[in-house]
């Protein structure tokens, strides 16, 4: 996400049509950015703190430091412990940008970093299903980014922010109808146009291409269900950043969705191994997901005892991680355990599992399936 904003430093604060390069600034920022994608946060902090000290009136240092917290959130997306700190840091960026815009309302640096800070706050709130707050962040960010686009219409990096808004503003009301009444007060989105803008940014942007690819990966897998596209994007990103758990998990998910079980098993087995070795980013959340999918693969290939082993591990990890409410992983793992017991003719244990699922948080059709298999045993 960091690369979209590096191009801002090329603008003069006096002449917006002239690009002025600062090689030292750019090199330092690039080192920090690469360190973040590699999950080497201490190295990134060294670079970004130095930027903040050397350029105290420039929003870049504060923004990049906040982005370290963003990637900590992405690594363990179900963990909300870093949310408030991230929001606060982005508020500090917005405050600095506002002070610059009071002096010069056309300060391109301030416009881009303010739009970016608001945009990231919106993306976090979207991840937390706070759609109204997320939409409001997008509504505030869009005109700021559009104003910057008028200043620099030939810069493909700008299309990242605009493309994200177009996609979300069109897609979210369709997926979550509760948001529709609120969205009438916001600019209309265009999903097709948003994808086109993001694709252009992924291909032609100087600094935003990686983040555009990552967002295309997310929408391809989570919303469009274009798993082949998701696999291509995640594989490309993982090849460039082989220690990035976020990209690694998408490789495993997309190959599973494509029924490429051998490749999926290889990916999740490696994730599981890295979790066992306490590699950065490969936390209990990644281990739980790996255990669930490895169980699904073993169940698909009728290796039931091995599948049970993984599903029970998934359940055990969930008991540690699910502090406020049960997760989908816990619900579905217990449902699968019951189904396996039915296949193994262990009806007593299967019934116990289905009854347990009845008291867990519903995920998709988990409750209906549990009740169905209580009436009639699951038959593969």
C-alpha positions, 0 to 999 in steps of 0.5 A: 500500500505504501507505493502509491504515495511515494510519487508525491515526493516528486512534486514541488510544493510550488509547481505541481506540473514539475516533478522533482526527484529526491534520490535519498528520500526515495531510496530510504522510503523504498528500503522501508517499503520492501522491509514492510512487505518482507515483514521486517518491521524493525528495519522499516521503523529505522527507515521511516523514523529517519524520514520523519525526523529529517522531514518533520513537515512531510506526512510521509514519515508518519504515514509509513510508520502507520502502515507498519501497523496496517500490515500487523493487522493484515497478518492476523486479520481476526485480531483487533488489538492494533486497530485503535493504534492504527486509527490514531496514527492515521488521525495524526497524518490527517491533522498534519495534512490539514495544517499544510492545506491551511497554508496551501489548499493545493498542496499535493503531498497533503492531498494525497496523504490525507486521502490515503489516510482516510482511505486506509481507515475506511478499508480497516472499517470495511474489514470489520464490517463497519460499512457505514463508517467505511463508506463515510471515510470513502466519501471524504477521501474521494474528492481529495483524491480526485482533486489531486488527479486533476493536478496530475492526470497522467499519473497512473498511481492515483487510479488505485484510490479511485478504483478502490472507491468505485469498486467498494461503492458499487459492490458493498451495497449489493453484498450488504443491503443494509448499507443501501439507504446510506449510500444514496448520499455518496457518489455512485460507484462503478464496479467495472470501472473500478476493476479497470482502474485497478488493473491499469494501476497494477500494470502501469503505476510506478509505485502503486502496482503492487498494492493494486495487485493485492487489492485485485487479489482480495476482490478476485477471491472474496467478491468475484470468486475468480479463483484462477485470477486470485491464484495468479496474483497471489503466486506472483506476490508470494514469489516476490515476497516469499515470507509474506504470510498474507500472500501465502494464505491466499495461494493456499485458499485459491488452489483449494477453491480450484480443487488443486488439492496437491498444491493447496496441501503443499502451501498449507503444510508449509504455512503450518510448518512455519507456524510451528517454527514461530516465523514472523506473521505465521501466528495462531490465526494462520496455523488454525486456517492451515489446520482447517484446510489440511483437514478438508483436503484429507477428508476429500481424499478419504484420509479420515483419521488424519482429517480428524487430527487437523480438525481437532487441532483447528478446534483447539486453536480456536478455543484460544483465539475466539475470546468474544465469539466462536469463529467460523473455523470452530463451527465448521471444524466441528461440523466436519468432525461430526460428518466424519464420525457418521462416515465411520459409523460412529453415530453417537459421536456424530450426534454429539458434534452436531448438537455442539454445532447447534450452540456455536455461531452460525456460519453460512448453512452450518446450523441447517446442516447440523439439524439435517444430519441429526435427523438423518446421518451424513452419507458421503 
